[in-house]
């Protein structure tokens, strides 16, 4: 399994400002979820599902949430290619949940 959070890289992006990194992780936890993405998929609204996946990819990449970034990248590509399968959505969901738990651990140590 890929690294869930690359804290060193995430901190470098923020000039080693741990307080800001923790604040952004808290914001991610408070504001990000997969509900909207899953609604788009269920409605076969692939245009908005792709936008949602792209947003998740960008934010997770900026925070160095490595595994989630990789899953979001893969699912965005599948949506573009119209080759999305349910196992990809399950993998994204599992990775998202694991990442949220890892964020809790980082916040507990640094927050």
HUVENKA-V444350 format. One record per backbone hydrogen bond with DSSP energy under -1.0 kcal/mol. CO is the residue of the C=O (numbers start at 1). NH is the residue of the N-H. Records with the same first field share a line. If there is no record, write none. Layout:
BEGIN
CO->NH + NH
END
This chain:
BEGIN
3->67
5->7
6->10
7->11
8->12
9->13
11->16
12->15
14->17
16->18
17->21
18->22
19->23
20->24
21->25
22->26
23->27
24->28
25->29
26->30
27->31
28->32
34->38
35->39
36->40
37->41
38->42
39->43
40->45
41->44
44->46
45->49
46->50
47->51
48->52
49->53
50->54
51->55
52->56
53->57
54->58
55->59
56->60
57->61
58->62
59->63
60->65
61->64
64->6 + 66
65->69
66->70
67->71
68->72
69->73
70->74
71->75
72->76
73->77
74->78
75->79
76->80
77->81
78->83
79->82
85->88 + 89
86->90
87->91
88->92
89->93
90->94
91->95
92->96
93->97
94->98
95->99
96->100
97->101
98->102
99->103
100->104
101->105
102->106
103->107
104->108
105->109
106->110
107->111
END
